[in-house]
Structure formats: C-alpha cells, structure tokens
Amino acid sequence: MTIQDDLEKAIKKTTKRFTAEKRKVERESRLSSRGYSRAVQYVRDTFIKEAVEETIEQAYMKASANNTLPAKLRQIMYALRPLVQEQTSRPFKNTTLLDYIVKYTEGHPIQTKDWDVVFDARGHLLEPHTDIFIPLGTLEVRTYLNNWTDEELSQSERMIIPHEEDTEGPINRYKHVLFVEKEGFNELWKAVNLSERYDIAIMSTKGMSVTAARMLVERLSSEGVTIFVMHDFDKSGFSILNTLRSDTDRWQYSVKPNVIDFGFGLADIKGVEREDTFYKQGKDPAINLRDSGATESEIEVLVQQREYRGWSGQRVELNAMDSGQLVKWVEGKLQQHGVKKFIPKAEVLEEAYKKMHRVSFLQKKLDRAAKSYKEDGLEIPDNLEKQVEETLKDSKLCWEDAIWKILPKIKLKGGG
C-alpha cells in the first residue's frame, strides 16, 4: 500500500461522519419543507372548505333561480367562486371548488335532497325493444326512475288513433337549430320547454365539432335550416364556431353552411364574471382568433399581454351565467333573430287537415265498436305462457309480439 492509498483512506474515514451528518441535515430539511408545505395546504384547504359550506346554498340558489330551474355543477361553481374568494382572499383552482361542491352534496343529502344539480352523464342505459336511451346523468336517471311503469298494465279501455304527423328531419317540423358547444344543458331546456315553444332542434357536442356534425350542418343548410352556434367567450369557442362554418382539411362543404354566431360575444358578457386564462404557446393566439372571426375589441379582452412562455387574457364560460340568466339570454337571442313557431306550406296543412278529419271519423267509429265489445266468455288458453315461451325461442321478438302472433290462432268469443 502506498502513502497515497493511506492518505485517501484516512481522508474518507475522517469525512465519513461529516458526510453522513450532512446528508441527515439535508434529508431533515427536505422533510421539514414538505411538512411546512403540507401544513400550509391543510390550512388553505380548511379555509376554503369552511367558506364553501357557509356560502354554497346561496350560490346554488343564485345558479338555479331560487331552485326553480336545474343548475349545472359548473354554474354553481361560478356563482360560488366570488363568495369563497371574498372570505378567503386566497387563490384556488376551479377544480378545487368543483370537488368541494360534489363532496358537499354527497355529505349533506338532507340539505340538498331538493336541489336540481346537473351532473354530466357518464355512460348510458339502453332498454330492449323500447329503444329508450338513458344517459347516466343525475337528472336523466331521476326522470327515468319517476317514469317507470307500474307492475300492472294500463287498464285504459279507450284505444286512441294517433293524429300527429310522423316526421323525421327538418322538413315539415323545424327551420332553426340551436348548436351548443357543450353538453349538459338539456335538462334546463326541457324545464322551460325551449325546443317546443320555439320549434327549434337542439344540438350539442363535447369540444370541437366532429365530421359527423359538419355533415349534418351541410344537409340542414341545404334544406334552408339556420344553425345558431352558442359558444364560450374564449379561443376554443371561436374555433368551434369557425370550424362549423368553414372548410377544413377533413371536410369541405358542398353548400354554404347557414351558420350564425349566437354568442358569447363581447356584447353578451356584460355583467358576467370573467376569469383569467393563459395560452401556453409561442404564437400569438390573436392570429387564430382573428382568423376565427373574433373582432379586434374581443381579441383585446381574450389576449391582453405577452407572458413568460405564453400569453395571458380573460375568458367567459356559458356556465358563468346562472340558469335564469341563461334562459333569458337565449330567448332574447331567438326573438332577436325572429324565431317563432313553425308552420309548413299551405298544401301540407291541407293534406294534414284531410288526414285528421279521417282520423276523427275513424276514432268515433272505433269508440262505438269498443262500447259493444264484451270480454264475457273470453277463453284464455291454459298453456298461454308455454305458447309465448315457444314463440320466443331463438327469437328477437318481445313478449307482446309473441301474444300478437298467437292471437289469430285463438277463437275469441263475444269479442271479434
């Protein structure tokens, strides 16, 4: 062993304890820092939670027009945010408030049992034979449960001949479509009968429109239907509008799309809470906004200044309006564009009049015949269940269809 080896060994031995102590101090410092951060976060979360619990009912009442209309989760969040901000004076994320709202409704079932909070659907249920499609959202499931038929079948003795015209598509049914850039407002529109009162179809997508949506817009436009596009006041909202009314690499319109900007525009967001937004990109987002049809005044709000690694500005979501405000705003827009009840051409009305006159005549005949019908002496076969079972074997029929197939084989006494 050389003198150099001895010297290195001595130095390592001497500094070993120092190195261990140094690492221990550094580790404890990191742990202490983490503990401090966790403590600060805990205090912040506690303040926010307490503020939410104190103000959430007030926020819900505002969002739901005093519990007269359904309110989306994000509408409640926007009504709640300034109330919590006032109490805490601390920054927090929208997702934090959304999480607390969900936890509050789950943890306070008695206080919130009469609230109509709309949670977005996550999945669906499709019934056999009826083609009833139920999105698995809060209000959709609640409506479905309330509409369940009883165990007993309807005992109504009167058979009604339908008089409504059987239509599918815009011809003889509607001339306007309200396109909403996000889903979740259907229950609100149903609550105020928006579609029926104005004879408009309502269409929505999640985010950017898909090719299928543009295909539908093209066909609707070729039939003279006007599509009103309702979007957030932000870069994505203007991009969605632009995509629906312009050619893209994936879709080129063969007819000019009859698409009108319904808003939000700058004039629509007066008095509505704005929120800060950040564009994490090097290219000025104003260029895309300008190409998408935003005015210079709107761009000045949406893109305000250059920041490190991006651009900052403000935006406004449709959800920032409470349900009452949103309904009033939409109806005002529809009236502004002259939307009213749909009436088809004169020849269509005349043909419908003839058909309904015939239906009225047949209905009177059917009612008279029904009065003379007697079930006395009607013999139901003892093996009806067995016959139904045999008819349904390896079949896609439902049990009612099976009875209908069996029925001609049965001799009805006193009934026909």
C-alpha positions as CSV (number, residue, x, y, z in Angstrom):
1,M,0.0,0.0,0.0
2,T,1.4,3.4,-1.0
3,I,1.4,6.6,1.0
4,Q,-1.2,7.9,-1.3
5,D,-3.6,5.0,-0.6
6,D,-3.1,5.5,3.2
7,L,-3.8,9.2,2.8
8,E,-7.1,8.6,0.8
9,K,-8.2,6.0,3.4
10,A,-7.6,8.4,6.2
11,I,-9.5,11.3,4.5
12,K,-12.5,9.0,3.8
13,K,-12.6,7.8,7.4
14,T,-12.3,11.4,8.7
15,T,-15.0,12.8,6.4
16,K,-17.4,9.8,6.6
17,R,-19.1,11.1,9.7
18,F,-19.3,14.6,8.3
19,T,-20.9,13.3,5.1
20,A,-23.4,11.3,7.0
21,E,-24.3,14.3,9.2
22,K,-24.6,16.5,6.1
23,R,-27.0,14.1,4.4
24,K,-29.0,13.8,7.5
25,V,-29.4,17.5,7.8
26,E,-30.4,17.8,4.1
27,R,-32.9,15.0,4.5
28,E,-34.5,16.6,7.6
29,S,-34.6,19.9,5.8
30,R,-36.5,18.4,2.9
31,L,-38.9,16.6,5.3
32,S,-39.3,19.9,7.2
33,S,-40.0,21.7,4.0
34,R,-42.6,19.1,2.9
35,G,-44.2,19.2,6.3
36,Y,-44.4,23.0,6.2
37,S,-46.0,22.9,2.7
38,R,-48.5,20.3,3.8
39,A,-49.4,22.4,6.8
40,V,-49.9,25.4,4.7
41,Q,-52.0,23.4,2.2
42,Y,-54.1,22.0,5.0
43,V,-54.8,25.4,6.4
44,R,-55.7,26.8,3.0
45,D,-58.0,23.8,2.2
46,T,-59.7,24.2,5.6
47,F,-60.4,27.9,5.0
48,I,-61.8,27.1,1.5
49,K,-63.9,24.2,2.8
50,E,-65.4,26.3,5.6
51,A,-66.1,29.1,3.1
52,V,-67.8,26.7,0.7
53,E,-70.0,25.2,3.5
54,E,-71.1,28.7,4.5
55,T,-71.9,30.0,1.1
56,I,-72.8,27.1,-1.1
57,E,-76.6,27.3,-0.5
58,Q,-76.5,31.0,-1.5
59,A,-74.5,30.1,-4.6
60,Y,-76.9,27.2,-5.5
61,M,-80.0,29.5,-5.2
62,K,-78.4,32.0,-7.5
63,A,-77.4,29.4,-10.1
64,S,-80.8,27.7,-10.0
65,A,-83.0,30.9,-10.0
66,N,-84.0,30.1,-6.4
67,N,-84.4,26.4,-7.0
68,T,-86.9,26.8,-9.9
69,L,-84.5,25.6,-12.6
70,P,-81.9,22.9,-12.9
71,A,-78.3,24.1,-12.4
72,K,-75.1,22.6,-13.8
73,L,-72.2,21.8,-11.5
74,R,-70.1,24.5,-13.2
75,Q,-72.8,27.1,-12.9
76,I,-72.9,26.6,-9.2
77,M,-69.1,26.8,-9.1
78,Y,-69.1,30.2,-10.9
79,A,-71.7,31.5,-8.5
80,L,-69.7,30.2,-5.6
81,R,-66.3,31.4,-6.6
82,P,-66.6,35.1,-5.8
83,L,-68.2,34.3,-2.4
84,V,-65.4,32.0,-1.4
85,Q,-62.8,34.4,-2.8
86,E,-64.3,37.2,-0.6
87,Q,-64.0,35.1,2.5
88,T,-60.5,33.5,2.0
89,S,-58.6,36.1,-0.1
90,R,-56.6,33.1,-1.4
91,P,-56.0,31.8,-4.9
92,F,-57.6,28.4,-5.8
93,K,-58.4,26.4,-8.8
94,N,-61.9,25.8,-10.3
95,T,-61.4,22.1,-10.0
96,T,-60.9,22.5,-6.2
97,L,-64.4,24.2,-5.9
98,L,-66.0,21.6,-8.1
99,D,-64.6,18.8,-5.9
100,Y,-65.9,20.6,-2.7
101,I,-69.4,21.0,-4.3
102,V,-69.6,17.3,-5.1
103,K,-68.4,16.4,-1.6
104,Y,-70.9,18.7,0.0
105,T,-73.9,17.3,-2.0
106,E,-72.8,13.8,-1.1
107,G,-72.1,14.6,2.5
108,H,-75.3,16.6,3.1
109,P,-78.1,14.5,1.5
110,I,-80.9,16.0,3.7
111,Q,-79.9,19.7,3.0
112,T,-79.6,19.0,-0.8
113,K,-82.3,16.5,-1.4
114,D,-84.5,19.1,-3.2
115,W,-81.6,20.6,-5.2
116,D,-81.6,20.0,-9.0
117,V,-77.8,19.8,-9.6
118,V,-77.0,18.5,-13.1
119,F,-74.0,16.2,-13.1
120,D,-72.8,15.3,-16.6
121,A,-73.7,11.9,-17.9
122,R,-71.0,9.2,-17.6
123,G,-72.3,6.3,-19.7
124,H,-75.8,5.2,-20.7
125,L,-78.5,2.6,-20.4
126,L,-80.4,1.3,-23.5
127,E,-83.7,-0.6,-22.9
128,P,-84.6,-3.7,-25.0
129,H,-87.4,-3.3,-27.6
130,T,-88.4,0.2,-26.5
131,D,-85.2,1.9,-27.8
132,I,-85.3,4.2,-24.7
133,F,-81.8,5.6,-24.3
134,I,-80.9,6.9,-20.9
135,P,-77.7,8.9,-20.3
136,L,-76.4,8.1,-16.8
137,G,-76.5,11.7,-15.5
138,T,-78.2,12.7,-12.3
139,L,-81.4,14.2,-13.7
140,E,-81.7,11.8,-16.6
141,V,-81.7,8.8,-14.2
142,R,-84.1,10.6,-11.8
143,T,-86.5,11.2,-14.7
144,Y,-86.2,7.6,-15.8
145,L,-87.0,6.2,-12.3
146,N,-90.0,8.5,-12.0
147,N,-91.4,7.3,-15.4
148,W,-91.2,3.6,-14.6
149,T,-94.5,1.9,-15.4
150,D,-96.2,0.0,-12.6
151,E,-96.3,-3.8,-12.4
152,E,-99.8,-3.8,-13.8
153,L,-100.5,-2.9,-17.4
154,S,-102.6,0.1,-18.3
155,Q,-106.3,-0.6,-17.9
156,S,-107.4,2.2,-20.2
157,E,-110.3,0.9,-22.3
158,R,-110.1,3.6,-25.0
159,M,-107.8,2.9,-28.0
160,I,-106.6,6.2,-29.5
161,I,-105.7,6.6,-33.1
162,P,-102.7,9.0,-33.3
163,H,-103.3,12.2,-35.2
164,E,-99.8,13.6,-35.2
165,E,-97.8,13.6,-38.4
166,D,-94.9,11.1,-38.4
167,T,-91.9,13.2,-39.4
168,E,-88.1,12.8,-39.0
169,G,-85.8,15.6,-40.0
170,P,-86.5,19.3,-40.6
171,I,-89.0,19.1,-43.4
172,N,-92.4,20.0,-42.0
173,R,-91.0,20.2,-38.5
174,Y,-88.4,23.0,-37.9
175,K,-86.3,25.6,-39.6
176,H,-83.8,26.5,-36.8
177,V,-81.2,24.6,-34.8
178,L,-79.5,25.8,-31.6
179,F,-76.0,24.3,-31.5
180,V,-74.5,24.4,-28.0
181,E,-70.7,23.9,-27.9
182,K,-71.0,21.8,-24.7
183,E,-73.4,19.2,-23.3
184,G,-75.3,19.3,-20.0
185,F,-77.9,21.9,-20.6
186,N,-80.6,19.6,-21.9
187,E,-82.5,19.4,-18.6
188,L,-82.6,23.2,-18.4
189,W,-84.0,23.4,-22.0
190,K,-86.6,20.7,-21.0
191,A,-87.6,22.6,-17.9
192,V,-88.6,25.7,-19.9
193,N,-89.8,23.8,-23.0
194,L,-87.4,25.7,-25.1
195,S,-87.5,23.4,-28.1
196,E,-91.3,23.1,-28.2
197,R,-92.1,26.7,-27.6
198,Y,-89.8,27.9,-30.4
199,D,-89.9,24.8,-32.6
200,I,-86.1,24.5,-32.7
201,A,-83.9,21.5,-32.7
202,I,-81.1,21.5,-30.1
203,M,-77.7,20.1,-31.0
204,S,-74.5,19.8,-28.9
205,T,-71.0,18.4,-28.9
206,K,-68.2,18.0,-26.4
207,G,-65.5,20.3,-27.6
208,M,-64.5,20.7,-31.2
209,S,-67.2,19.6,-33.7
210,V,-66.7,16.2,-35.3
211,T,-67.0,15.5,-39.0
212,A,-70.5,14.0,-38.5
213,A,-71.6,17.3,-37.0
214,R,-70.4,19.2,-40.1
215,M,-72.1,16.6,-42.3
216,L,-75.3,17.3,-40.5
217,V,-74.8,21.1,-40.8
218,E,-74.3,20.7,-44.6
219,R,-77.5,18.8,-45.0
220,L,-79.5,21.1,-42.8
221,S,-78.2,24.1,-44.7
222,S,-79.2,22.6,-48.0
223,E,-82.8,22.3,-46.6
224,G,-82.8,26.0,-45.6
225,V,-82.3,25.5,-41.9
226,T,-80.4,28.1,-39.9
227,I,-77.9,26.9,-37.3
228,F,-77.2,29.2,-34.4
229,V,-73.9,28.5,-32.7
230,M,-73.8,29.2,-28.9
231,H,-70.3,29.1,-27.5
232,D,-68.0,30.2,-24.7
233,F,-66.2,33.6,-25.0
234,D,-62.8,32.1,-25.4
235,K,-60.3,30.8,-28.1
236,S,-61.9,27.4,-28.2
237,G,-65.4,28.8,-28.6
238,F,-64.5,30.9,-31.6
239,S,-62.5,28.0,-33.1
240,I,-65.6,25.7,-32.8
241,L,-67.7,28.4,-34.5
242,N,-65.2,28.8,-37.3
243,T,-64.9,25.0,-37.8
244,L,-68.7,24.7,-38.2
245,R,-68.9,27.4,-40.9
246,S,-65.6,26.9,-42.8
247,D,-63.9,24.2,-44.8
248,T,-61.2,22.1,-43.1
249,D,-58.7,19.6,-44.3
250,R,-61.1,16.8,-43.3
251,W,-64.3,18.4,-44.5
252,Q,-65.2,20.7,-47.4
253,Y,-68.8,22.0,-47.7
254,S,-70.6,21.4,-51.0
255,V,-73.1,24.1,-50.0
256,K,-72.6,27.2,-48.0
257,P,-73.2,26.4,-44.3
258,N,-76.1,28.5,-42.9
259,V,-74.3,29.1,-39.6
260,I,-74.9,32.2,-37.4
261,D,-72.8,33.3,-34.4
262,F,-75.2,33.3,-31.5
263,G,-72.6,34.3,-28.9
264,F,-71.0,34.7,-26.4
265,G,-69.6,37.8,-27.9
266,L,-68.3,40.9,-26.2
267,A,-71.8,42.4,-26.0
268,D,-73.2,39.2,-24.4
269,I,-70.7,39.1,-21.4
270,K,-71.5,42.5,-19.8
271,G,-72.0,41.9,-16.1
272,V,-70.9,38.3,-16.3
273,E,-67.9,37.2,-14.3
274,R,-64.7,36.9,-16.3
275,E,-61.8,34.6,-15.4
276,D,-58.1,34.8,-16.2
277,T,-56.7,32.5,-18.9
278,F,-53.3,31.6,-20.2
279,Y,-52.2,30.4,-23.6
280,K,-49.1,28.3,-23.3
281,Q,-47.8,28.9,-26.8
282,G,-45.2,30.9,-28.6
283,K,-47.5,32.0,-31.4
284,D,-49.8,35.0,-30.7
285,P,-53.3,33.5,-30.2
286,A,-54.8,36.7,-31.6
287,I,-53.9,35.4,-35.0
288,N,-56.1,32.3,-34.7
289,L,-58.9,34.4,-33.0
290,R,-58.8,36.8,-35.9
291,D,-59.0,34.0,-38.4
292,S,-61.9,32.6,-36.5
293,G,-64.0,35.8,-36.8
294,A,-63.3,37.5,-33.4
295,T,-63.4,41.3,-33.5
296,E,-60.5,43.4,-32.5
297,S,-62.4,44.5,-29.4
298,E,-63.0,40.9,-28.4
299,I,-59.3,40.0,-29.0
300,E,-58.2,42.8,-26.7
301,V,-60.1,41.1,-23.9
302,L,-59.1,37.5,-24.8
303,V,-55.4,38.2,-25.3
304,Q,-54.1,41.0,-23.2
305,Q,-50.3,40.7,-22.8
306,R,-47.2,38.6,-23.6
307,E,-46.0,36.5,-20.7
308,Y,-43.1,34.1,-20.0
309,R,-43.8,31.0,-22.2
310,G,-47.2,32.3,-23.4
311,W,-49.9,34.9,-23.4
312,S,-52.5,35.9,-20.8
313,G,-56.0,37.2,-21.2
314,Q,-59.6,36.7,-19.9
315,R,-62.5,34.4,-20.9
316,V,-66.1,33.8,-20.0
317,E,-67.8,30.4,-20.0
318,L,-71.5,29.8,-20.7
319,N,-71.7,28.3,-17.3
320,A,-70.8,31.6,-15.7
321,M,-74.5,32.6,-16.3
322,D,-76.9,31.1,-13.8
323,S,-79.9,29.2,-15.2
324,G,-82.3,32.1,-15.1
325,Q,-79.9,34.4,-16.8
326,L,-79.0,31.8,-19.5
327,V,-82.7,31.1,-20.4
328,K,-83.5,34.9,-20.6
329,W,-80.4,35.4,-22.7
330,V,-81.2,32.6,-25.1
331,E,-84.8,33.5,-25.5
332,G,-83.8,37.1,-26.2
333,K,-81.4,36.0,-28.9
334,L,-84.1,33.8,-30.5
335,Q,-86.6,36.6,-30.5
336,Q,-83.9,39.0,-31.9
337,H,-83.4,36.6,-34.8
338,G,-87.2,36.4,-35.4
339,V,-87.5,32.7,-34.5
340,K,-91.2,31.7,-34.0
341,K,-93.4,28.7,-34.2
342,F,-93.0,26.6,-37.3
343,I,-95.9,26.4,-39.9
344,P,-95.4,24.3,-43.0
345,K,-96.6,25.1,-46.5
346,A,-100.4,25.5,-47.3
347,E,-100.6,22.2,-49.3
348,V,-99.0,20.4,-46.3
349,L,-101.6,21.9,-44.0
350,E,-104.4,20.9,-46.3
351,E,-103.2,17.3,-46.5
352,A,-102.9,17.1,-42.8
353,Y,-106.4,18.5,-42.4
354,K,-107.8,15.8,-44.6
355,K,-105.9,13.1,-42.7
356,M,-107.0,14.4,-39.3
357,H,-110.6,14.6,-40.5
358,R,-110.3,10.9,-41.5
359,V,-108.8,10.0,-38.1
360,S,-111.6,11.9,-36.3
361,F,-114.2,9.9,-38.3
362,L,-112.4,6.5,-37.6
363,Q,-111.9,7.4,-33.9
364,K,-115.7,7.8,-33.5
365,K,-116.3,4.5,-35.2
366,L,-113.7,2.8,-33.0
367,D,-115.2,4.3,-29.8
368,R,-118.7,3.0,-30.8
369,A,-117.2,-0.5,-31.6
370,A,-115.3,-0.5,-28.3
371,K,-118.6,0.0,-26.4
372,S,-120.1,-3.1,-27.9
373,Y,-117.0,-5.3,-27.1
374,K,-117.6,-7.8,-24.3
375,E,-114.9,-9.9,-22.6
376,D,-117.6,-12.2,-21.2
377,G,-116.9,-15.7,-22.3
378,L,-113.3,-14.9,-23.5
379,E,-111.3,-18.1,-23.1
380,I,-107.6,-17.6,-22.4
381,P,-105.7,-20.8,-23.1
382,D,-104.3,-22.6,-20.1
383,N,-100.9,-23.0,-21.9
384,L,-100.6,-19.3,-22.9
385,E,-97.3,-19.0,-21.0
386,K,-96.0,-22.1,-22.7
387,Q,-97.1,-20.8,-26.2
388,V,-95.4,-17.5,-25.5
389,E,-92.2,-19.3,-24.4
390,E,-92.2,-21.5,-27.6
391,T,-92.8,-18.4,-29.8
392,L,-89.9,-16.5,-28.2
393,K,-87.4,-19.4,-28.5
394,D,-84.4,-18.2,-30.6
395,S,-86.3,-15.0,-31.5
396,K,-85.6,-11.3,-31.1
397,L,-89.4,-10.7,-30.5
398,C,-90.7,-9.3,-27.2
399,W,-93.4,-11.0,-25.3
400,E,-96.1,-8.6,-26.6
401,D,-95.2,-9.6,-30.2
402,A,-95.4,-13.3,-29.2
403,I,-99.0,-12.8,-27.9
404,W,-99.9,-11.0,-31.1
405,K,-98.6,-13.9,-33.2
406,I,-100.5,-16.4,-31.0
407,L,-103.7,-14.3,-31.0
408,P,-105.1,-15.2,-34.5
409,K,-105.0,-18.9,-33.5
410,I,-107.3,-18.2,-30.5
411,K,-111.0,-18.1,-31.1
412,L,-112.3,-15.0,-29.3
413,K,-115.9,-15.4,-28.0
414,G,-118.0,-12.4,-27.9
415,G,-115.2,-10.1,-28.8
416,G,-114.4,-10.5,-32.5
